[in-house]
């Protein structure tokens, strides 16, 4: 290409624009007006969301930049409730503050101030309100030169990529090799073949802490590209995504650690290939420091041993229950851990509370009760969400233990030495639930429970069924009788693996046990001794605490540690990237991840045996495309021998605040097991509305041979589930369609009324489901209709067993169960429309 001359004369040391440092970072405030105006809204990059304070003068908002950084400018975009007097302040520790700018006589609007300083925390401290309201900011932006670290952690000036080992996806010809991009010579260049995508990469020789990447483009530039890092040269993490680029000389601030760094061109700016004069990488000057494994579990993990008095333990349990009983969208997160022994206590379990036995087996720990009722909600258990119990036995004094829950309330590895009642006192409504790897000596009484799934367990009997009771691998389960008693029973579960769990060994040290995969499982995994599997010492885990950054968590994962999320809320500005096979990510006490800046919360590479378990993802206010991604697009590796599992991984969009995400979970890898999930677009709480907590789809499955056991997906605006992979299987599905479409015209799928709950793609040849139910309750316009509850291609290999649709109180109508087959569900009698099999 005859374009070299035009680019050779670029300046050798270009001036680069300031970089926005605060967007998506952790923000806190002295107060908020309400849950819909959180501190995070001022740093989310969305000028339509805002933070507002209580109506007093001494209020503040601050942002944690994550590291000590040079700053040179702040921009405040005030809402009508502005400050006439305020200070912009800086701190290295979040405690001691230095004034950067003092403002008097402010008139609102957009304030831009040049400042000078180095620190980690930046805040606006209100002094005088201009109105009778509090302070309110659409956006609070902090900028720095180059976006690089400040003097406390300087970005190096030496090009770490210079003359290092290189490679590329292609070269245009032998005179334009990949080495030319790393030789320090602005007169030589790499150029690729003329196609998308193309890449060039460099091996830095060891893992480095990255801070900046400079690119000097020839005229054949990328209009869109990604800068990526990797620890192994195979699995890549996005450091920065660039669109709308125009070539020339560019500098990009990045954070993260990597040995390998590459530019992945996705869209060419010209008809030619991609061409770089130079590709420079800058680091903070050293190899990545080792992060320690193990350590304390934090203040919200309460550990008991049998030497403690029952009164002391009971008082601690009751104190937290009082806080958490009705705190449906609160910020408290708690885990109670019981060391082996017997405890004469009843653990009443509120929101975001986990009761956990620390024995190797359930019978190593015995309590008098682990109970849930619904007194806080007038005997209605349909909102008893987000709590759990696992790995212990219960000897109920009255012979029956009560566990009246609905979605997202797992009951795992439990031994009930008596009966189990799944209904609230008074037998009010309930909409659960899930049992796995548990033994109930007596009968299980669902009573008012609308649906339930039980897997790989043993029961002494099962009392009744309402709409959809599904069993797989359950000893003592009733025989299939879907029309008469709503039972669907599979003798075995085709593939399963129990959730990893925390326990203490004989020396009293914490360990995490990772159960082995089971094939055609039936009964509990611990029936004949300890559950088969692998034990990992806590020292092999990074024990994360709220406030840890995604960069720190990813650095720990990159150095080979597993991840234990202690109870709390994690505001993260970038995804947790799981790139190593067999990595365990285990949450305690419903640890909650809130992704900032529209990022994905968790990304898993296309590798074997990753275990994600026990955490909640709460969609951020800036819309994410995807919240959890398992395998990148196009994944194709075979993981049949060692599948990745998602267990008790929940997603919430709205409820605590106006969260937004297009799709909650995307499964691109093959052979994944989804074992108990609730993907929920909120229908109540804060930030709720058809055009407020927008979310189109709950689950998209592109991978082959994916199995879902206990799939709960509710209230999405279009299809709740879309399945495009071959040989997919679902055992138990519970769904409610969105409550809030404003009218039929707003709820049309082309010419079809409404959207099916569960769609199997038209190209799929083999798919099977057992015990699938979808309900409608259109509370804005009860006249809305849905044409089909389920949608699938008509092929011999696509089969369904025990399908039902329900109209709750006649608020809406489902015309057919599946593909125009099955009678309508409508009317105030709330009678399901059922199909025993399809086709």
N, C-alpha and C positions, 0 to 999 in steps of 0.2 A: 504494500500500500504506500502511495506517495503522500504520506501525511506526516512523516516524522519531523520535517523541518518546522512545521507550525508549532510543535510542542516542545522542541528542545530548549527554547528560550524562556521557559517558565522560571520564576524566581526560585532561588535555591532554598530560601527560608520564608515560606509563605506566611501571611498573617491569617489566622483562623478565627472564626467567629466564637463568641462566648457560648458556653454549653449550659443547658438547663440541667441543674443538679437535683432539684427537689421533687420532680414529678414521680409519683408512685412510691415515694419514700414514706416511712412511718411518721405519721402526724399525730400529735396529741394536743389537748386543749384544757384550759381551766374549767370549761363547762361547754355544754351544747344546749341549744334551745329545745331540741327534741331529737329522736333517733333518725329523723329524715335529714338532719343537717349536721352530719358528723365532721370531725376534724379532717378526716381523709378526703372529704369532698373538695377541700381547698388545694389539694396537690394531685388531683386525679387527671388534670389536663382537660377537663370538661367545664366549659364556661357556663353550662346550664345547671350545674350542681354547686352547692355552697355550704360553707360552715357558718353557723351563727351561734352566738353565745347567750348566756343568761343576761338579763337586763340590768347589769351593774357595770361600774367603770373599770374596776381592776380585773380585767379578763385578758387572757393571752392565748395565742396559737403558736405552736412550735413544730418544726420538722427536723428529724434526725437524718442527716445526709449519709450516715453509715460509716464515715471515716473522716478524719481531720482533713479539711479541704480549703483551698484558697477560694474566696468569693469576691466578686467585684460589682455585683448589681442585684437589687431586689425589685420585684414588681408586685404591687398590690392592686388587685382588681376588686374594688369595693362594690357591694350591693348597696341598696338605698340606706341601709343601717350602717353608716360609716363612722370612723373615728375622726373627730376634729383635732385630737391630740393623741399621739402614740410614739412609741420608740421601736426601732428595729435593733435587736440585740443578738449577740453571738456568744457561744460558750463552747468550751472543749469537753465539759463533763455533764452538761445539762443541769448544773446546779449554780455555778458562779457565772454571772452574765456581764458582758461588756457592751456599752452602748455604741452602736455604729451610726445611728441617725436618730435625731430627736425632731419630731414634727409638731408644730402648733399651727392652728388656723387651717387645718386640712379641710378640703371641700369635696372629698369623695372621688368618685370616678376611678381612673387608673393612675396610680402613683408609681413613678419609676425613680429609683435612687441609686446613684453610684456610691459604692461603699468599698472599704478595704479591710480585709481581715482574714484570719485563718481559724477555722473551728469546725466542729462536727454538728452542732445544734444551732439553728437560727430561729428566732421568734419575733413576732410582733406583739408588743406589750401595750394594750390599750390603757390610755390615761383619762381621756374625756370622750364621752359619746356625743355625737351630733344630734341624736334623736332619742326618743323615749324607749327605744328598743335596745337590744344588745349590739354587739359588733357582728358584721356579716361580710364574708369575703367569698367572691366567686372563685378566685384563684390567688394563691400566694406562691410566687416563683422566685427561686434563688439561682443565680447564675455564677459561673466561675470561668476564668480564662482557660481555654482548652478542655475544661471539664476534668482536668487531672487532679491527682491528690495534692494536697498542700505540703508545706515543709515538714509536717509531722510524718508524712509518708510520701516522699517525693517521687514523681514519675521520672525515671532515668532519661538521660539524653543520649545514651548509646543504643544504636539499633541492634537489638538482640537477634534479628534475623539475618544480619549481614554475613554472607558467604556460608550460610548454614545449608544443610541438606534440604533439597527441594524435590517437588514432583508436581505434575499437572495432569489434567484429564486429557489434554491434547496440545500439540503445537502446530502452528501454521506451516512452518518449515524449519529445517535444521538451523537456519540463521537467527531464529527467534525462540531460543530455548527457555525453559522455566528458570534456569540459573540466572538469566539476565535480570530478572526482577529482584534479585537479592544480592547483586554484586556492587551496589553503591555507585553505579555509573548511570547518570541520567541520559546517556546517549545510547544505551543498549536496552532492549526490551523483550518481554515475553509476549507472544500473541498466540491465541488459540485457534482452533478450527471454527468455522462460521456456523455455530449451532448453539442452542440452549438445552440444558445448562452446561457450563464449563467451570473448571476450578483450577486454582494454583495454590499450593500449600508449602509450608516450611516446617522443619523439625528443629525446635530450639535446643534440643539435646537433653533437656530436663524440664520438669514442670516449673513454670514461672508464674508470678503474679503479674497479670497484664494490666496496663493502664491506658495505652493509646496505640492506635494503628494508623499509619499514614499511607495513603495511596496516591501515586502520581500516574494518572491515566494518559495514555496516548489518545489520539483522536477516536480510536475504536474503543469506546468506553461502555460501561454497564449503566443502564438507566435504573436497574434494580438488582440488588445483590445482598448477600448475607456475609458477615464476618463471623467465623465460627472457631471454636476451640475444641480440643480433644486431648485426652490423656493417653490414648492408645493409637491414634491415627485412623480409627475405624468408626467409632461412635462420636458424633459431633453435637456440640451445644451451641445454640445461637448466642453470639455476643452482641450483635447489632444487626438489625434488618433495615435496609435503606431502599427507599423507593423514590422515584422522581428525580434521580440524580442526573447531573449534566456534565460529568467528567471533570477534567482539570485536576487540580491538586486538592486533596481532601484529607482532613484529619478527624479521626473518630475516637472519642473517649470510650473506653470499655472497662468493664470490671470482670474479674474471674481469674481462674488459673488454668493453664494448659501447657502441654509440651508441644503440641501441633497446632498451628494456626493457618486458616485458609480463607481465601476469598472465593465464595461460590456465586458465580454470576447466574442470575435467573432470567434476566431480560436484557438483550443487547440494545444499545442506543443507536446503533448503525447496522447496515446489512453485513458488516464484517464480523469477525470474532470479537474476543475481548483482548485488550492489550495494555500492559502495565510497564512503564519505565522502571518504577521502583515500588516495592512493597516493604514497608518498614514496620517493625514491631518494637514497642517500648514497654519496659517493665519497671516495677518498683525497686529493682536492683538485686534481687536475690531469689533463691528457690523458695517455693511455697513452704511456710513453716508447718510443721506437723501439729495437727490438732489432737488433743488428748481424747481417748475413749473413756467411757465410764463416768463416774462422778455422782454427785447427789441428784436426786430426782425432783427437787424443787419443793416450794412451800405448799403446793396444792396436791401433793401426794402424801396421804396420811397412812402411816404404817403401824400396825398393831401386832402385838405378840401375846401369847396366853398368860404371861405374867402380869399383864395390866388388868386392873379391876374392870368388871363388867360395867359398873356405873360410869367410869371414866370414858370407856369406849362408847357407851350408849349416848353419853352427853355430847361427844364430838360428832357422832353420826346425826343426832337430832338437830344440833346447831346448824350443820350444813344443809340438812333437809329443810329446815325452816327458811333458809335463804333460797333454796333451789326448787321448792315444791311448785311454785307457780312462775318461776323465772324463765318462761318459755323462750324469750329472746334476750336473756341476760348475758352477762360476760363471765360469770363464774364457771369454772371448770375444776372438777375434783375427781380423784381416784383414791379409793380406800383399799389398802392392801393388807391382807390377813396372813400372817405367818402360820405354818402348820400348828394345829391345835384345835381346841373346842372353845367356842365363845357363846355365852348365854346372852346374846343380843339380837335385836331385830333391826336390820338395816333397811330403813325406808328410803326408797331411791327416787330422787327428784331429777330435774333436768340436768343434763351434762354431768352426770355422776356415774361412776363405774365402781362396782363392788367386785373385788378380784381376790381369789385364793392364791396363795403363793406356794402351794404344794406342787409336787410333780404330778399328782393325780387329784381328782375332785374330792375323794374321801379323806385327803390329808388335812382338810380344813372343814369344820362344821360350825354353822351358825343356826340360831333358832328361827331366823326368818330373813328373807331378802324379798321385800314386798313393795308393790305399787298399787295404789288405789286412786280414786279420782275425786276426792272430796274438794279439792281446790277448784274443780270445774263442775260442781253440782252433780257429781255422779256420772258425768259423761267422760269416757276414757278415750275419745277419738283424737285428743290432742296430747296424749301421753307419749311424746316422742323423745329421742335423743338421750338414752340412758342404757346401761348394760349391766349384766352380771355374768361371771364366768369362773369356772375351775374351782368350785367348792360344793359342799353338800349342805343340805338344810334338813334339820329335824324339827318340823313345826310342832309346837306343843299341842295345838288343837287338831293335828293330823292333816291340815291342808295349808299350803302356802299360796298366797295371792300374788299374781303378776298380771295386772290389768293394764295392758299397754296397747299401743297402735304401732305405727311405722317407726323404723330406726331404733328399735329397742331389743338388741340381740340377747338371747338366753343360750349360752354355750357352755359345754362341759360342766353341766350341773347334775347333781344327784339329789332328787327330792325324795326323802324317806317318808313318803306319804302321798297325798294327792296334790294336784296343782289346779288352781282356779284362775282362769284367764279373764274373768269378768270383774267389773267394779262392784262395790257394794250397792245393792239395789238393782243390779243387772242392767245398768244403763248401756248406751251404745259403746261399742269398741270396734276398732278397725286395725287389728294386728295381722300378723306378727310372725315370729321366727324362733324356732328351737333347733339346735344342732348338737350332736355328740353328747346327748344328755339322757339320763335314766330317771324316769318317774315311776316309783314303785306302785303307786296307786293310779287312779284314773285321772285323765286330763279333762277338765270341764271348760270348754270354750264358752258355753252358754250364749251370750249376746255377741260374741265375736263374729264379724262378717266374713272374715277369711283368715286362714292360717297356713303356714308351711312348716313342716317338721322333717328334718333330714338326719339320717344315720343315727338313730336313737332307739330307745326302748321305753315303751309305755305299758302301764298296767291295764289300760282301757282308754276309750275315747267316748265322751258322753254324747255329743251331738254335733251337728254342723248347720251353719246358716246358709251361706252362699257357695263358699269355695274352700274346702279343706283338702290339702294336698300332702301326701306322705311319700317319701322315697327312702328306701333302706331302713324302715322303722319296724322293729320287732313289736308285735302287739297292735299294729295299726289295723283299723277296720278295712274290710274288703271294699273295692271300688263299688260305689253306688251313687253315681253323680246325679241322676234324676231324683232319686228318693231322699238321700241324705247329704248330698253335695260332697261326697268323698271321691277322691281320685288317688289311687295307691299304686306305686311302683315298688316291686319287690326289692330292688337295689337302686343305688345311685351310681350311674355309670362311671363317673370320675369325681373324686372329691379330695380335698386336702384341708385339714382343720387349720384354723387361724393360729398364727404364732402367739405364744403367751409368755408372760414374765413369771418367774418362779425363783425360789432360793434353793441352793444345793445344800448338802449335808454340812458344809462349812459356814453356811449362812450368807454366801455370796449370791448376788443377783445374776441370773442367767435368763436367756430367752430361748425357749424351746420351739423348734420349727418342725411340725409334724410332717411325716412322709405322705406322698400321694397314695391314695387308695383307689382301686379299680373294682367296680361292682360291689361297693361297700354296703354293709348292712349291720346295724347295731353300733354301739359306741366304740371308739377307737381304743379305749382303756379297759375293755371287758376282761382281757386276759393278762393284765399287767400294764406297765407304762406304755403310753402311746409311742409307736415307732417314729423315729425321726432323729433330728440333729440338735444338739445343745450348743448354744453360743454364749460365751461369757459377756457380761455387760461391757467389759473393756474393749470389745470389738464394735461398740455402738457409740456414735456421737450422741450424747444426751443433750438434746436441744431444749432451750428455754425461750419463752416469749421474749422478743427483742432481738434474738439472733437473726441475722440477715440471710437472705437466700444465698448470697455469695459465700458466707461462712458455711452454711449447710452444704452447699455444693462442693466446696473445698474439702470438707470432711468426707463426702461420698467419693470424690475423686481420689482421695488417698487410700480408699479401700474400706472405710468404716461403714457400718450399717447406721440406721437413723432411728432414734427413739424420741418421739415428740411428747414432752411432758405436758400436763394439762395447761391450757391457756389459749390465747389467740395470737396467731402469727400473721402479721401484716408484711407481705413479701412483695418486692418490686420486680421479681423475675421468677421463672419457674424453678421448682425443685427438679433437678435433672438426674434421673436414675439411669446410669449408663452401664453398670456392671452387673453381670449375671448373678443371680441368687441373692441380690441385695434385699434386705428386710427394712421396710419403713413401717414402724409400729407406733400408733398413737395411744396415749393414755387419757382417760377422762374426756373423751370426745374433743381432743385437741383440734383446733379450728384454724384453717388456712384461709386468709383473705388475699387474693391476688390483686395487686395494684396496677394501674396504668394499662388495663386491658390485657394483661398477660395471662398465660396459662398457669394454673396452680402447680400441676405435677405433669412431667413428661417422662415416659419410660422408653428406653431404646428397645430395639427388636432383639432382645437377648433372652436367655433361658431363666426361668425360675424366680422372677422378682415377686416379692410378697408385699402388697400394700394392704394395710389393715388398721381399722380402729380410729379413723379421723373423719372430720367434716370439712368440706370445702364450701365456703360462703362467698358467692360471687360478689366481686367488687362493684363499685358504682360506675366505673368506666367499663364499657361492654367488652368482654372477652369473646374471642371466636370459639374457643374450646377451653374447658376448665381442667379436664383430665384427658391425657392422650397416651394410649398404650401402643407403642410402635409408631414410627413415622409413616407417612403416606407411602404406599407401595411396599410395605413390609411383607416378607415371604418366607422367612426362615421357619423350619420345622421345630416346634417346641413340644411335641407330643409326649416325650419322655419326661419333661420337666416344665410344665406350664407355668405361666405367670398367673397370680391370683389376686383378685380384689375382694376383700372381705370386710364387711361392716364399714365400707367407704361410702359416705353419704354426701350429697350435694344439695345446697339450698340456694334459691334465687329469690330474694325478697323475704320479708318477714322481720328481720332485724333492721333492715334499711333497704333502699331501692337498688338491689343488685341486678346486674344484667349480664347475660351470656347467650350467645347464639345456640351453642350445643354444650350440654353438660359433660358427656363422656363420649370419646371416640376410641374404638378398639380397632386398630389396624393390624396388630400381630395375630398370628394363628395360635390356636390351642389355648386360649385364655379361659380361665374359670372366673365368672362373676358370681360370687357366693354371698348373697344378701347385700343388696344396695337399695337405698331410697333416693331417687333423684326427684327433687321437689321444686317446682315453681310455686312460690307461696300463694296461698289463697286467703291468708289473713295475716295480721300483724302490720308493721310499718312498711312503706314503700311498695304497696300492692295496687295493681291496676293493669288493665289490658295494654296500655301504652306506657306503663311505669316500670314494672319488673319484667321486661321483655325477654322471652326465651322461646326459641322455636322448637327445639328437639331435645329430648332427654338423652337418648342413647343411639349412637350409630355404630353398627358392627360391620366392618369391612373384612375382617380376618376370617379365615376358614376354621372349622372345627372348634368354634367357641361355644361354651356351655354356660348357661345362666341358671343358677339354683337359688330361687328366692329373689325375684326381680320386681321391685316396686318403682313405678315411674308415673308421675302425676302432673297434670295441669299445664302441659306445654301448649303453645299456641298452634302448632301444626301436628305432625306425627309425634307421638311420644317416643316410639321406638321405630327405627329403620334398620333393617337387617339385610345386608348384601353379600355376606360371606356364605360359602357353601358348608353344608352339613352342620348348621347351627342347631342348637337344642335349648329349649327353655322349659324348666320344670317349675311351675308356679309363676304367674304374673298377675299383679294387682295394679289397677289403673283407675284414676278418675280423670276425665277430660277437663280442660280448663273451665272454670266456673264462669268466667267473665267476658266472653265475647259480647260486644254490645248489641249485635243483631245478626240475622242470618247472612245478610250481604257481606258482613265483615268476616264470616266464618264459612267461606267457600273454598274448596280445593278444585279450582277450575270450574267445571260445571257440576261437580259433585258436592252435596251438602256435607260440610264438615270434614274432619280429618279422622281417619282410623287411628285407634290407639297403637296398633302394632302392625307394621307393614313389612312384608317380606318382598324384596326386590324382584322385578319381573324376570331377571336373568337367572335367579336361583333355581337349582334343580332338586336340591335335597334340604329339607328343613323339617323339624318336628317340635311340637309343643304339647304340654300336659297341664291342665288346670289353669286356664287363662281367663281373667275376668276384667271387663271394662265397664265403668259406671259413668253416667252423666248427671250433672246437677247445675243447670244453667240458671244462676241466681240473678242475672241482669235481665235476660230475656228468656223466659221459660218456654217460649214457642220454638226455639232453635232445634233443628234436627241434625242428626248425624246419619249418613246413609249406611255405613258399615262400621261395626266395632273393630273388625279385623280385615286385613287386605293381604292377599297372597296370590301367587300364580297358581293356576290349576294344572298341576303336574303330579304324576304318580308318587314322586318322592317327597312331596310337600304334604305333611299330615298334621292334623291337630286332634287332640283328645280333650274333652271336657271344656267347652267354651261357653261363656255366658256374657250377657250384657244386662245392665240394670238402669232404669230411670229412677232416681231417688225422689220419691214423692211426686213424680210426674213433672218435674222441672226439666223439661227436654225430652227428646225421643230419639231412640236408636232404631232405625228402620229394619236393619238386618244384622245378624251376628257376624257373618263373613261372606264377602263376595256375592251379595244378594240372596244368601241362604239364611234361613232362620227367621222366626217371626219377630215382630217389633217389641221393643221394651218401652213401655209408656204407662201413664196412669198413676194415681195416688196410692194404689195398693202396693207399689214397689215389688212387683213379682218379676224375677229374672226370666229372660228368654235364654234357653239353654240348647246346646247341641252336644250330643254325646261324642260325636266324631265328625271330622270333615277331611276329605270329601266323603 
